[in-house]
Amino acid sequence: MDVLHVDCQTCVARGPACDDCVISALLGAPSQGVDLDLDERAALAALAEQGMVPPLRLVPGVRPVRSVPSAQPWQGYA
């Protein structure tokens, strides 16, 4: 089964595009994300094509990375 995991926390379009995304409109940007199968994606696409809901604005990204301290001059670089 082809499942799309929609994770609002890692979406590159997060912020301005959230207000015009079907996930935010229907679910309020769930913190755990949501899995959509092919039938669910087709149904949401059909509703969006008719203007009944906004389209899926997901732009998959990577999880936020914690900053790493830079090397001190005396440590050198490998």
C-alpha positions as CSV (number, residue, x, y, z in Angstrom):
1,M,0.0,0.0,0.0
2,D,1.3,3.4,-1.0
3,V,1.0,5.7,2.1
4,L,2.0,9.3,2.3
5,H,3.0,10.5,5.7
6,V,2.2,14.2,6.2
7,D,4.3,15.7,9.0
8,C,3.5,19.3,9.4
9,Q,6.6,19.7,11.7
10,T,9.0,19.0,8.9
11,C,7.1,20.6,6.0
12,V,9.2,23.2,4.2
13,A,6.1,25.2,3.4
14,R,5.2,25.4,7.1
15,G,4.1,28.9,8.1
16,P,2.4,31.0,5.4
17,A,1.2,28.0,3.4
18,C,-0.4,26.3,6.5
19,D,-3.6,28.5,6.3
20,D,-4.2,27.2,2.7
21,C,-3.4,23.5,3.3
22,V,-6.1,20.8,3.5
23,I,-4.4,19.2,6.5
24,S,-4.5,22.4,8.5
25,A,-8.0,23.2,7.3
26,L,-9.4,19.8,8.3
27,L,-7.2,18.7,11.2
28,G,-5.5,21.8,12.5
29,A,-1.9,20.7,11.8
30,P,-1.7,17.6,13.9
31,S,1.5,17.3,16.0
32,Q,2.0,13.6,15.2
33,G,1.3,13.9,11.5
34,V,-1.2,11.9,9.5
35,D,-0.9,9.0,7.0
36,L,-2.9,9.2,3.8
37,D,-3.4,6.2,1.5
38,L,-4.1,6.4,-2.2
39,D,-7.9,6.6,-1.8
40,E,-7.7,9.3,0.8
41,R,-5.3,11.4,-1.4
42,A,-7.6,10.9,-4.4
43,A,-10.6,12.0,-2.4
44,L,-8.8,15.1,-1.0
45,A,-7.6,16.0,-4.5
46,A,-11.1,15.7,-5.9
47,L,-12.5,17.9,-3.2
48,A,-9.7,20.5,-3.9
49,E,-10.3,20.4,-7.6
50,Q,-13.9,21.4,-7.0
51,G,-12.8,24.2,-4.6
52,M,-14.4,22.5,-1.5
53,V,-11.1,22.3,0.4
54,P,-7.6,23.8,-0.1
55,P,-5.1,21.5,-1.8
56,L,-2.3,19.6,0.1
57,R,0.6,22.1,0.3
58,L,3.1,19.6,1.8
59,V,6.7,20.1,0.8
60,P,8.5,17.3,2.5
61,G,11.7,18.4,4.2
62,V,14.1,17.1,6.8
63,R,13.7,17.2,10.5
64,P,15.1,20.3,12.2
65,V,18.8,19.9,13.0
66,R,20.3,21.0,16.2
67,S,23.2,23.4,16.0
68,V,26.7,21.9,16.4
69,P,29.3,24.0,18.2
70,S,32.0,25.2,15.8
71,A,35.5,24.0,16.2
72,Q,37.8,26.2,18.3
73,P,40.9,27.5,16.6
74,W,43.1,25.4,18.7
75,Q,41.2,22.2,17.8
76,G,41.9,22.5,14.1
77,Y,39.8,20.8,11.4
78,A,39.8,17.2,10.4
